[in-house]
Amino acid sequence: MFSLTENQKKLILAFFIAVLLWGYASNQTANVLNYGEEQAASFLLDIEVRNLPEEYQLESMSVERAVVRIDYISYFSKINRSDLNAYVDLRNVDNVK
């Protein structure tokens, strides 16, 4: 029957390992078990108001919180809610009634 030499077995094993490593490295957002699936994270953040001139007063906001979605997350990194900020910059806002 068909028999592989020791060298041929090592080559097949090396090729298989190389294909697995290539697949893992080329798609950092997923590992081999969920290859091709999109990795994303959503966070609910409080909205902060920045640079409000002293002569102005904020009467109301339509929303107090925002959902932030990050579509690309590297498999090697961890994103925590404390790393993210959501804010509204009112530096160049005119008086609107």
Secondary structure in CASP SS format (residue, H / E / C, confidence):
PFRMAT SS
TARGET T0000
AUTHOR 0000-0000-0000
METHOD secondary structure of the structure
MODEL  1
M C 1.00
F C 1.00
S C 1.00
L C 1.00
T C 1.00
E H 1.00
N H 1.00
Q H 1.00
K H 1.00
K H 1.00
L H 1.00
I H 1.00
L H 1.00
A H 1.00
F H 1.00
F H 1.00
I H 1.00
A H 1.00
V H 1.00
L H 1.00
L H 1.00
W H 1.00
G H 1.00
Y H 1.00
A H 1.00
S H 1.00
N C 1.00
Q C 1.00
T C 1.00
A C 1.00
N C 1.00
V H 1.00
L H 1.00
N H 1.00
Y C 1.00
G C 1.00
E C 1.00
E C 1.00
Q C 1.00
A C 1.00
A E 1.00
S E 1.00
F E 1.00
L E 1.00
L E 1.00
D E 1.00
I E 1.00
E E 1.00
V E 1.00
R E 1.00
N C 1.00
L C 1.00
P C 1.00
E C 1.00
E C 1.00
Y C 1.00
Q C 1.00
L C 1.00
E C 1.00
S C 1.00
M C 1.00
S C 1.00
V C 1.00
E C 1.00
R E 1.00
A E 1.00
V E 1.00
V E 1.00
R E 1.00
I E 1.00
D C 1.00
Y C 1.00
I C 1.00
S C 1.00
Y C 1.00
F C 1.00
S C 1.00
K C 1.00
I C 1.00
N C 1.00
R H 1.00
S H 1.00
D H 1.00
L C 1.00
N C 1.00
A E 1.00
Y E 1.00
V E 1.00
D E 1.00
L C 1.00
R C 1.00
N C 1.00
V C 1.00
D C 1.00
N C 1.00
V C 1.00
K C 1.00
END
